[in-house]
Amino acid sequence: MATGSSTQPHTKTLCPCRAELLAALSHILDYSPSGGVSHHARVTILAAKMASHLRRVDRIDTLYASLIHDIGLAGEPREPDGYWSLEEESNQPMIRSHPLVGAQLAATIPEWLGVAEIVLNHHECFNGHGYPRGKCGDEILPAAQILRFADTCDFALREQTSPELISFLHAVRGRTVGQVHSSVADAGIEVLGEEGFYPQLLTPENVEVLLQGTLQRLAPEDLATTDAEVTAILELFGHVADAYHADRTGHSRRVANLAVLVAMALGLEPEETAKIKRAALVHDIGMVTVPKLLLDKPERLTSEELDDAHRHITATEEFLAPVHGLEEITTIAVAHGEAFDGSGYPQGLSGNEIPLGARILAVCNTFDALTSRRPYREARHASLAIDILIKGSGLLFDPDVVTAAVPAFLISQSAEEKQAVGA
């Protein structure tokens, strides 16, 4: 049986630290094939130092908001270097609405309304010419003004490459006039002028070291998250993964929901079911490294292109590896491409060598892919998708998982069709 010796021991794992989760998410948001300095990392480092210089600023909320402030732009097409010019920022509707979208996403995390408020207001300007709501003066939280200043600094650094400090400070001072209160600008200039700090902002390696130091200083391990908060944050991972390619909206969430149904049908313990759900939410985050042209291709991928797409598994592992407490979830997520007969990827595992959670994800992932539209075909009906799963039972898929999944999928599909008719 699938629930035999292949199940993982029911050990209680520590919840990951919020900061480590959000740092991983920020790296996903900033992924660029050309590399370079992470936007969210550099903004976070500067914002965190500024927050320590000012009163009435929640340093932890500022830290978390900085790490995900542009999540509302996930999946949006960018310039070749991955960033927009300030002119584009002011003219594109999707850019002007991203603080609102980001705030809505942040507000889904339990007790994160403070973080959501900062994200919502980080493009407002002290003179009232910002967006999305045209707030002005003291209507704008100091933390949001800090984030605005740090964001502007990062854009200035990208446009001027590696300018001399004095000229850079002069440029930043000029750009932020009207954006933030003078006390916020003064704090930012003071931080940038600290001995040895500015040069460290210019290289990816030094920025990563500074970021880790910031996380360790402001978000120690005693700020560990609850199980519910971990799941909610990982749902943001799934949202970001699915935003990067056409026809994939909601894929990770649907796979997670199906995986819960199958795990319950197999009689798994609630804690094990929760791990599988979380693995489902992050199983495709490596897809952000796959070129849009590849997955949005209107024809079937060639074998060579499929190999390129399959490398997203490695990227998923690399994104998740720095987060302590996600080890079991990562193991499940990166094995969802394995096949029961050993013909899968990335390791060619077979049978009970494949974690049970990954065997469940393989079936759920395939079902959702088959019943969803792709650029090269329309969505298939659930009955046809189930026939394909049954034919692959014992080859690609664990027979016990397929047996448990079929009635669960039929019930789920029936409920969705009834809901659609009612709507």
PyMOL commands that set and color helices and strands:
alter all, ss='L'
color gray80, all
select helices_A, chain A and resi 18-29+39-51+59-68+71-73+86-91+93-96+98-106+113-121+137-139+142-160+165-176+182-192+197-200+204-218+221-223+227-243+251-265+270-282+285-289+292-295+303-310+312-320+327-334+351-353+356-370+382-391+399-422
alter helices_A, ss='H'
color red, helices_A
deselect
rebuild
show_as cartoon
